[in-house]
């Protein structure tokens, strides 16, 4: 399954929210330096979808706020 995520780094309260159109917004407390925010997003998505971290792979958007992830079943 592929999902599109809009990432909000340096958030005060980490959370995952759906918008009105069904897109995901992931708020993480990590800064967007050295891939720290990407790792935090993977951790948040793993908790949200109740899967292991190794099942989530960042496909596109390594340096963008709009990212595409693939979640293996």
N, CA, C and O atoms as CSV, one atom per row, in Angstrom:
chain,resi,resn,atom,element,x,y,z
A,1,UNK,N,N,0.854,-1.159,0.000
A,1,UNK,CA,C,0.000,0.000,0.000
A,1,UNK,C,C,0.905,1.229,0.000
A,1,UNK,O,O,1.860,1.297,0.774
A,2,UNK,N,N,0.613,2.185,-0.854
A,2,UNK,CA,C,1.356,3.442,-0.903
A,2,UNK,C,C,0.487,4.559,-0.343
A,2,UNK,O,O,-0.705,4.649,-0.640
A,3,UNK,N,N,1.099,5.398,0.464
A,3,UNK,CA,C,0.375,6.519,1.043
A,3,UNK,C,C,1.187,7.790,0.831
A,3,UNK,O,O,2.417,7.760,0.785
A,4,UNK,N,N,0.483,8.891,0.703
A,4,UNK,CA,C,1.097,10.208,0.596
A,4,UNK,C,C,0.929,10.909,1.935
A,4,UNK,O,O,-0.163,10.939,2.503
A,5,UNK,N,N,2.013,11.467,2.425
A,5,UNK,CA,C,2.030,12.066,3.753
A,5,UNK,C,C,2.590,13.475,3.654
A,5,UNK,O,O,3.576,13.707,2.954
A,6,UNK,N,N,1.968,14.415,4.351
A,6,UNK,CA,C,2.502,15.763,4.488
A,6,UNK,C,C,3.111,15.859,5.879
A,6,UNK,O,O,2.415,15.684,6.880
A,7,UNK,N,N,4.410,16.137,5.941
A,7,UNK,CA,C,5.148,16.126,7.199
A,7,UNK,C,C,5.290,17.541,7.739
A,7,UNK,O,O,5.563,18.486,6.998
A,8,UNK,N,N,5.097,17.662,9.048
A,8,UNK,CA,C,5.269,18.931,9.749
A,8,UNK,C,C,6.340,18.727,10.824
A,8,UNK,O,O,6.017,18.290,11.929
A,9,UNK,N,N,7.616,19.035,10.522
A,9,UNK,CA,C,8.681,18.848,11.518
A,9,UNK,C,C,8.639,19.934,12.591
A,9,UNK,O,O,7.956,20.947,12.441
A,10,UNK,N,N,9.375,19.705,13.666
A,10,UNK,CA,C,9.478,20.635,14.798
A,10,UNK,C,C,8.130,20.948,15.431
A,10,UNK,O,O,7.915,22.059,15.915
A,11,UNK,N,N,7.230,19.990,15.431
A,11,UNK,CA,C,5.907,20.199,16.033
A,11,UNK,C,C,6.015,20.084,17.554
A,11,UNK,O,O,6.836,19.328,18.074
A,12,UNK,N,N,5.187,20.831,18.247
A,12,UNK,CA,C,5.192,20.771,19.704
A,12,UNK,C,C,4.548,19.493,20.211
A,12,UNK,O,O,4.960,18.948,21.235
A,13,UNK,N,N,3.538,19.014,19.494
A,13,UNK,CA,C,2.847,17.796,19.903
A,13,UNK,C,C,2.856,16.801,18.743
A,13,UNK,O,O,2.150,17.020,17.759
A,14,UNK,N,N,3.629,15.715,18.821
A,14,UNK,CA,C,3.655,14.722,17.745
A,14,UNK,C,C,2.310,14.015,17.625
A,14,UNK,O,O,1.727,13.588,18.621
A,15,UNK,N,N,1.821,13.897,16.373
A,15,UNK,CA,C,0.538,13.236,16.142
A,15,UNK,C,C,0.378,12.929,14.661
A,15,UNK,O,O,1.121,13.438,13.822
A,16,UNK,N,N,-0.603,12.089,14.356
A,16,UNK,CA,C,-0.964,11.760,12.981
A,16,UNK,C,C,-2.436,12.123,12.818
A,16,UNK,O,O,-3.273,11.698,13.615
A,17,UNK,N,N,-2.754,12.907,11.788
A,17,UNK,CA,C,-4.132,13.341,11.558
A,17,UNK,C,C,-4.514,13.116,10.105
A,17,UNK,O,O,-3.672,13.186,9.210
A,18,UNK,N,N,-5.786,12.848,9.885
A,18,UNK,CA,C,-6.325,12.789,8.536
A,18,UNK,C,C,-6.997,14.116,8.231
A,18,UNK,O,O,-7.641,14.710,9.096
A,19,UNK,N,N,-6.844,14.583,6.980
A,19,UNK,CA,C,-7.542,15.807,6.603
A,19,UNK,C,C,-8.880,15.444,5.975
A,19,UNK,O,O,-9.232,14.266,5.904
A,20,UNK,N,N,-9.615,16.424,5.527
A,20,UNK,CA,C,-10.960,16.189,4.996
A,20,UNK,C,C,-10.963,15.366,3.720
A,20,UNK,O,O,-11.957,14.709,3.410
A,21,UNK,N,N,-9.871,15.393,2.981
A,21,UNK,CA,C,-9.784,14.647,1.731
A,21,UNK,C,C,-9.188,13.262,1.923
A,21,UNK,O,O,-9.036,12.520,0.953
A,22,UNK,N,N,-8.851,12.902,3.143
A,22,UNK,CA,C,-8.315,11.580,3.429
A,22,UNK,C,C,-6.800,11.501,3.439
A,22,UNK,O,O,-6.246,10.419,3.632
A,23,UNK,N,N,-6.117,12.612,3.239
A,23,UNK,CA,C,-4.657,12.627,3.281
A,23,UNK,C,C,-4.161,12.613,4.714
A,23,UNK,O,O,-4.882,13.005,5.631
A,24,UNK,N,N,-2.942,12.165,4.904
A,24,UNK,CA,C,-2.361,12.101,6.247
A,24,UNK,C,C,-1.404,13.264,6.478
A,24,UNK,O,O,-0.610,13.619,5.606
A,25,UNK,N,N,-1.493,13.841,7.653
A,25,UNK,CA,C,-0.560,14.864,8.117
A,25,UNK,C,C,0.130,14.286,9.341
A,25,UNK,O,O,-0.525,13.902,10.310
A,26,UNK,N,N,1.455,14.228,9.292
A,26,UNK,CA,C,2.228,13.687,10.408
A,26,UNK,C,C,3.038,14.825,11.020
A,26,UNK,O,O,3.860,15.451,10.351
A,27,UNK,N,N,2.794,15.076,12.288
A,27,UNK,CA,C,3.503,16.102,13.039
A,27,UNK,C,C,4.548,15.403,13.907
A,27,UNK,O,O,4.206,14.538,14.713
A,28,UNK,N,N,5.817,15.772,13.746
A,28,UNK,CA,C,6.891,15.162,14.528
A,28,UNK,C,C,7.712,16.257,15.200
A,28,UNK,O,O,7.814,17.377,14.700
A,29,UNK,N,N,8.289,15.911,16.336
A,29,UNK,CA,C,9.087,16.879,17.078
A,29,UNK,C,C,10.515,16.994,16.581
A,29,UNK,O,O,11.239,17.905,16.983
A,30,UNK,N,N,10.926,16.088,15.718
A,30,UNK,CA,C,12.307,16.077,15.235
A,30,UNK,C,C,12.531,17.153,14.181
A,30,UNK,O,O,11.622,17.477,13.417
A,31,UNK,N,N,13.737,17.706,14.139
A,31,UNK,CA,C,14.060,18.697,13.107
A,31,UNK,C,C,14.360,18.008,11.776
A,31,UNK,O,O,14.717,16.830,11.756
A,32,UNK,N,N,14.221,18.726,10.679
A,32,UNK,CA,C,14.474,18.125,9.363
A,32,UNK,C,C,15.965,18.127,9.001
A,32,UNK,O,O,16.349,18.607,7.935
A,33,UNK,N,N,16.783,17.597,9.879
A,33,UNK,CA,C,18.236,17.547,9.662
A,33,UNK,C,C,18.712,16.099,9.711
A,33,UNK,O,O,18.315,15.333,10.590
A,34,UNK,N,N,19.562,15.734,8.762
A,34,UNK,CA,C,20.198,14.412,8.736
A,34,UNK,C,C,19.191,13.259,8.764
A,34,UNK,O,O,19.505,12.185,9.277
A,35,UNK,N,N,18.005,13.462,8.229
A,35,UNK,CA,C,17.013,12.391,8.162
A,35,UNK,C,C,16.303,12.094,9.472
A,35,UNK,O,O,15.598,11.090,9.578
A,36,UNK,N,N,16.477,12.950,10.468
A,36,UNK,CA,C,15.839,12.710,11.771
A,36,UNK,C,C,14.320,12.788,11.685
A,36,UNK,O,O,13.618,11.994,12.311
A,37,UNK,N,N,13.814,13.739,10.914
A,37,UNK,CA,C,12.359,13.859,10.767
A,37,UNK,C,C,11.802,12.650,10.005
A,37,UNK,O,O,10.718,12.164,10.330
A,38,UNK,N,N,12.526,12.166,9.005
A,38,UNK,CA,C,12.072,10.990,8.265
A,38,UNK,C,C,11.965,9.775,9.184
A,38,UNK,O,O,10.994,9.022,9.103
A,39,UNK,N,N,12.949,9.580,10.051
A,39,UNK,CA,C,12.903,8.461,10.998
A,39,UNK,C,C,11.735,8.617,11.968
A,39,UNK,O,O,11.064,7.640,12.298
A,40,UNK,N,N,11.495,9.833,12.419
A,40,UNK,CA,C,10.379,10.080,13.331
A,40,UNK,C,C,9.043,9.813,12.641
A,40,UNK,O,O,8.112,9.301,13.262
A,41,UNK,N,N,8.947,10.161,11.353
A,41,UNK,CA,C,7.715,9.895,10.601
A,41,UNK,C,C,7.502,8.398,10.466
A,41,UNK,O,O,6.377,7.918,10.610
A,42,UNK,N,N,8.566,7.655,10.191
A,42,UNK,CA,C,8.443,6.196,10.074
A,42,UNK,C,C,7.982,5.602,11.400
A,42,UNK,O,O,7.136,4.708,11.412
A,43,UNK,N,N,8.524,6.082,12.510
A,43,UNK,CA,C,8.079,5.607,13.830
A,43,UNK,C,C,6.610,5.923,14.061
A,43,UNK,O,O,5.867,5.076,14.558
A,44,UNK,N,N,6.181,7.124,13.710
A,44,UNK,CA,C,4.784,7.521,13.904
A,44,UNK,C,C,3.849,6.684,13.034
A,44,UNK,O,O,2.792,6.245,13.487
A,45,UNK,N,N,4.251,6.467,11.776
A,45,UNK,CA,C,3.409,5.663,10.880
A,45,UNK,C,C,3.337,4.208,11.337
A,45,UNK,O,O,2.293,3.569,11.210
A,46,UNK,N,N,4.436,3.683,11.867
A,46,UNK,CA,C,4.434,2.312,12.370
A,46,UNK,C,C,3.455,2.169,13.532
A,46,UNK,O,O,2.734,1.175,13.618
A,47,UNK,N,N,3.426,3.148,14.415
A,47,UNK,CA,C,2.466,3.121,15.522
A,47,UNK,C,C,1.045,3.302,15.021
A,47,UNK,O,O,0.132,2.637,15.510
A,48,UNK,N,N,0.841,4.185,14.058
A,48,UNK,CA,C,-0.488,4.491,13.556
A,48,UNK,C,C,-1.108,3.279,12.835
A,48,UNK,O,O,-2.277,2.954,13.045
A,49,UNK,N,N,-0.313,2.622,11.990
A,49,UNK,CA,C,-0.821,1.483,11.222
A,49,UNK,C,C,-0.580,0.142,11.915
A,49,UNK,O,O,-0.986,-0.900,11.401
A,50,UNK,N,N,0.073,0.160,13.073
A,50,UNK,CA,C,0.374,-1.041,13.856
A,50,UNK,C,C,1.155,-2.076,13.043
A,50,UNK,O,O,0.772,-3.242,12.948
A,51,UNK,N,N,2.256,-1.612,12.466
A,51,UNK,CA,C,3.178,-2.478,11.737
A,51,UNK,C,C,4.585,-2.237,12.272
A,51,UNK,O,O,4.821,-1.298,13.032
A,52,UNK,N,N,5.510,-3.091,11.868
A,52,UNK,CA,C,6.910,-2.927,12.260
A,52,UNK,C,C,7.549,-1.822,11.428
A,52,UNK,O,O,7.117,-1.548,10.308
A,53,UNK,N,N,8.578,-1.192,11.983
A,53,UNK,CA,C,9.243,-0.083,11.280
A,53,UNK,C,C,9.878,-0.540,9.973
A,53,UNK,O,O,9.899,0.217,9.002
A,54,UNK,N,N,10.395,-1.762,9.933
A,54,UNK,CA,C,11.050,-2.240,8.716
A,54,UNK,C,C,10.062,-2.481,7.572
A,54,UNK,O,O,10.482,-2.671,6.431
A,55,UNK,N,N,8.773,-2.476,7.855
A,55,UNK,CA,C,7.759,-2.658,6.819
A,55,UNK,C,C,7.415,-1.355,6.108
A,55,UNK,O,O,6.674,-1.368,5.125
A,56,UNK,N,N,7.936,-0.239,6.584
A,56,UNK,CA,C,7.649,1.068,6.003
A,56,UNK,C,C,8.895,1.566,5.287
A,56,UNK,O,O,9.983,1.606,5.862
A,57,UNK,N,N,8.724,1.942,4.032
A,57,UNK,CA,C,9.847,2.396,3.218
A,57,UNK,C,C,9.496,3.742,2.587
A,57,UNK,O,O,8.407,3.919,2.041
A,58,UNK,N,N,10.421,4.673,2.669
A,58,UNK,CA,C,10.254,5.989,2.044
A,58,UNK,C,C,10.597,5.865,0.566
A,58,UNK,O,O,11.736,5.561,0.212
A,59,UNK,N,N,9.618,6.099,-0.292
A,59,UNK,CA,C,9.792,5.944,-1.734
A,59,UNK,C,C,10.243,7.251,-2.379
A,59,UNK,O,O,11.192,7.261,-3.163
A,60,UNK,N,N,9.570,8.344,-2.057
A,60,UNK,CA,C,9.844,9.630,-2.706
A,60,UNK,C,C,9.677,10.754,-1.688
A,60,UNK,O,O,8.824,10.686,-0.804
A,61,UNK,N,N,10.508,11.794,-1.826
A,61,UNK,CA,C,10.377,12.976,-0.986
A,61,UNK,C,C,11.320,12.996,0.184
A,61,UNK,O,O,10.949,13.458,1.263
A,62,UNK,N,N,12.540,12.505,0.006
A,62,UNK,CA,C,13.499,12.460,1.106
A,62,UNK,C,C,13.790,13.842,1.681
A,62,UNK,O,O,14.060,13.968,2.876
A,63,UNK,N,N,13.739,14.877,0.848
A,63,UNK,CA,C,14.028,16.234,1.314
A,63,UNK,C,C,12.839,17.164,1.131
A,63,UNK,O,O,13.008,18.381,1.050
A,64,UNK,N,N,11.646,16.606,1.065
A,64,UNK,CA,C,10.435,17.385,0.840
A,64,UNK,C,C,9.466,17.164,1.995
A,64,UNK,O,O,9.568,16.174,2.720
A,65,UNK,N,N,8.526,18.091,2.160
A,65,UNK,CA,C,7.491,17.901,3.168
A,65,UNK,C,C,6.427,16.913,2.703
A,65,UNK,O,O,5.753,16.287,3.521
A,66,UNK,N,N,6.281,16.777,1.385
A,66,UNK,CA,C,5.334,15.833,0.815
A,66,UNK,C,C,6.077,14.555,0.461
A,66,UNK,O,O,6.952,14.560,-0.404
A,67,UNK,N,N,5.731,13.468,1.123
A,67,UNK,CA,C,6.460,12.214,0.983
A,67,UNK,C,C,5.528,11.082,0.592
A,67,UNK,O,O,4.334,11.112,0.889
A,68,UNK,N,N,6.083,10.089,-0.074
A,68,UNK,CA,C,5.333,8.890,-0.437
A,68,UNK,C,C,6.007,7.715,0.255
A,68,UNK,O,O,7.208,7.494,0.098
A,69,UNK,N,N,5.222,6.965,1.024
A,69,UNK,CA,C,5.711,5.798,1.734
A,69,UNK,C,C,5.019,4.552,1.196
A,69,UNK,O,O,3.878,4.599,0.737
A,70,UNK,N,N,5.736,3.443,1.266
A,70,UNK,CA,C,5.158,2.148,0.928
A,70,UNK,C,C,5.148,1.311,2.192
A,70,UNK,O,O,6.165,1.180,2.874
A,71,UNK,N,N,3.985,0.742,2.498
A,71,UNK,CA,C,3.831,-0.093,3.687
A,71,UNK,C,C,3.588,-1.515,3.220
A,71,UNK,O,O,2.604,-1.794,2.535
A,72,UNK,N,N,4.488,-2.412,3.591
A,72,UNK,CA,C,4.369,-3.822,3.220
A,72,UNK,C,C,3.380,-4.510,4.153
A,72,UNK,O,O,3.248,-4.147,5.322
A,73,UNK,N,N,2.703,-5.488,3.626
A,73,UNK,CA,C,1.735,-6.249,4.451
A,73,UNK,C,C,2.406,-7.400,5.172
A,73,UNK,O,O,1.746,-8.138,5.904
